[in-house]
């Protein structure tokens, strides 16, 4: 796995390539498997693209859309925001011509992975997305396992959403997946962030930590805001920190060269933390979202 060509911290707009606000691919990331695009569409807007050698998902972040894939079509209900609902989504096979149309506008993520098999175009219902509550106490978080090996068939792509209540840490204990073994997968990972605004509408921020090995250094402790991306080519990553008062969302996109498995190894210096959760409760604010749209407050 090559070291990333772009800085691991990718500020909002720094990889933009019209019409995409985020455009991370193996070529500009300096690796071989994982990618992500994000597109913002106006009312009635549309975007056309080809998947080429990638399998992809259409994941609504805000709004719904109609998806045309070659000669097939489906409609995604979507959601008001990533903090209001677990969304439905669509799977796009490699070698397809795709058009997204958003009658009411919206923002859409397109997680991607280089694929070796062409699987069928499919709909992923929100009601079928497993919602998992992980950790305990101030390490409590929600994971929407919408495209894991156990929940949805794909050739190489793994993708999940994580929601962390304000003041909590997630992606913790720090862990890695950069070696291929019986108990660890080699996976390139993308973190795409959104932060819930304050009650008055002011933007918030979170923080992300990444650190490497003596022979493969990487050192990130960065403030992240909505639309920012952090690349994890290798190394220990975590915690992802939600500032008090600001719920944190991130989309994880992963793929690698081996069998489609998601196996991690905790940093041995901090793996004892998991044992401490046995006597702590899960944060009562969780789950932050379900398949039912949360009413405005």
N, C-alpha and C positions, 0 to 999 in steps of 0.2 A: 504494500500500500504506500503510495507516494505521499510525501508531506503536502499539505494543502498549499496551493499557489496563492490563493487569496488569504488575507488575514482571517484567522478563525472567527473573529468578531466581524460580522457583516452588517453594518448599519442599514436601516431602511433606505431603499432607493439606490444603494451603491452597486447592485448588480442588475438594475432595471434595464430591460431591453424591450422596447415597445412591442406589444401592449402590456407586457408583464412588469409588475412592480418589483417582484422577486424573481430572479432567474438563476438558480444554482443548478449546475449540471456537472457531470464528471469531468468535463474538459476544463471548466474554469475553477473547479474545486481542487483539481489535481489528484483526483482519485478515480475509481473505476465503476461505481455501481449506483450511488444514490443521487437523487435530484429532487428539486422542488421549484414550482412556479406558483406565483400568486397574481391574480388578475382582478382589478376593480372595474366593474361594468356600470355604465350609467343606465338610467331607465330606458328600456328597449334596446340596450346595447348587446352586442354579440362579439364573439371571438372565434376564429377558426385556426386550427393547428393540426399537425400530424403527430402521432405518437412515435413513429419511426421504430427504433429498437427498444423502446421503453414500454413497460406496462405502467399504467397510471390510474389514479383515482381522481374523481371530481368530488371535492369535499367543500360544501358551502360553509363559509365562515360567517357571512351575513347575507340574508336573502336566499331566494330559491332560483332555479333555472331549468330550462329545457335542454336536454342533452341529445344531440344527434351523433351517432357513431356509425359511419358508413351508411347502411340503409335502415338502421334501427333507431328508435327514439324512446326516451323516457323523460319523466318530469321529477325533479327533486323539490320537495317542499322546503327544505332548508330551515333556517332559523333567523331570529332577529339579530343574535350575536352569539359568540361562543360561550357566553355566560348565561344564556337563556334556555338552551335545549341541547340534548344530544341529537345530532342531525342524521338524516339519511344521506346516502352517497352512491356514487356509481363507479364501477370498475371499467377501465378502458384497456383493451388488448393492444399489444404492439402491432405496428403496421396498419393503423387505423387513421381515417380522416374524421375529425371531430369538430362540431360546432356547438358552442354554448350560447344560449340566448337568455337574457335576464329581463323579463317583462317589467319588473319593478326595480331593476338594478341590484347590485350586490357585489360581494367580494368572495372569491373562490380560490381555494388551494388545490394544487395539482401535484400531490406527492408522486414520485416516479422511481423506478428501478430498471436497470438493464435486464432484459428478460430473454430466456432461451426457449420458452414455450408460448404459443398463442392460445390463450384461454378466452372463453366467450365474454362478450359485453354483458354486464349484469347490474342489477339493482341491489343495494344494501339497505334494508329497512332500519330505521332508527330503533324500532322495538327489538330488533335482534342483536343490537350492540351490547356486549357484556360490560356492565359498569362495576368496577372493582374499587373498593376503598382500601388503600394501603397505609401502612404505618400506624402511628398512634400519637396522641398528644400533639406537640408542635411539629411533628413530622407527618401528620395526617394529610392525605391528598386523595383525589379521585382520578382513576384512570379509565378512560373509555377505550376498550380494546376492540376497536372496530375492524382492524386488519392485522390480526396476529395469526400465527400458524394454527392456533386452536379455533379461531372464530371465523375466518374467511379465507377461501382458497385463492392463492396467488402463486406466481412462479418464484419470485425473489423478494417482493416488497413486504415490509413490515411497517405498520404505522399505527400510532396511538395518540390520544389526546390526554393531557394531564391538567387538572385544575387544582390549584393550591390556594386555600383561603389566606387572606391577608395575615401576615405575621408568621406563617408556617414555612417550613423547608420541605422540598421534595427532591427527587433524584438523590436520596440519602438513605443509607450511607453512600459515600462516593463509590463508584463501581466502574468497571471497564468491560469491553468486549472487543479486543483487538488481536486475539490469538485464537487459532483453531485448535480445539481439544475436545475431549469428551464432556467437559463441564464449562466450556466457554465458546462462544461464537465469534467469528471475525466479522464485524459489522461497522460500516461507515454510518455516522448518524448526523442528522440535521435537527436543530432545535429552531422552531419558528415561534416567536412570542407575541402575545397580546396581553395588555394590562387593563383591567377594569378601571374606568375613571372614578374620580371622587364624586360624592353626591352633587357637587356643583358643576361637574363636568370637566374638571381639570385632569390632565393626563397624569398617570402614575408611572412607576418604574419598578423593576425587580433587579435581581443580580444573579449571575451565573459564574460558577467556578469550574475550571478544567485544569488539570495538572498531569504531567507526563512521567516518564521513566528517565533514569540517568542517561541512557543511551538514545532516548527519543524525547527530548524536552518539549514541553508546551506549557505555557503559564498564562492562564486567563482568569481574571477576577473582574468582571465587567458589569456595568449598569446596562440593562436592556429595557427597551420601551416597545410599544406596539409596532409591529412590522420589522423588528430587528431579527437577525438570524445569528446563531452560533454553530460553527462546524466542529464536529468531533472526529478527526481522522484517526485518532488513537488516544490512549491515556485514560486516567481516572477522571470522571466527571460527576459533579455534584459538590455541594448542594445547588439547587435552583431555589432562590430565596424570594418570597413574596413580601414586599414591604408592608408593615402594618397599615391597615386601611385600604389596601389595594390587592384584590384577588388577581392571581397570575394564571394565565393559560399558556401552554405551549404544545405545539404539534411536533411529535418525534417521527422522523422518516429514517428508516434503516434498510440497508441491503448489504450483501457481501458475497464472497465467491463460493461459499460452501452450501450445504444443505440449509433450507429455510428453517432456522431455529433461532430462538432468542434466549441465549444463555449468558449470564453475566457473572462476574467475580467481584465481590466487595473488596475494597481496600482493607487488608488485614488489620491495619491500625484502628479501624473504626467499625468492624463488623460486629463487635459486641453490642452496638446500639440496638440491633434487631431484638436481642434478648430482653432489653429493657422495656420493649413495647408490651410484653405480656401483662404488666401491672398498670398499664395506662389505657385510657379510653380513646376511641376515635373521636376526633373533633366533631361536636354535635352540629356544626354548620354543614357538614357533608351528608349526603351528596349535594353539590351546588346545582347540578342539573340532572334531568332525567329525559326520557323520550317525550314527555309532555312539556309544552312550551310554558315557561315560567311567566307569570303575569308581571307586568310592569309595577314597580313599587314607587 
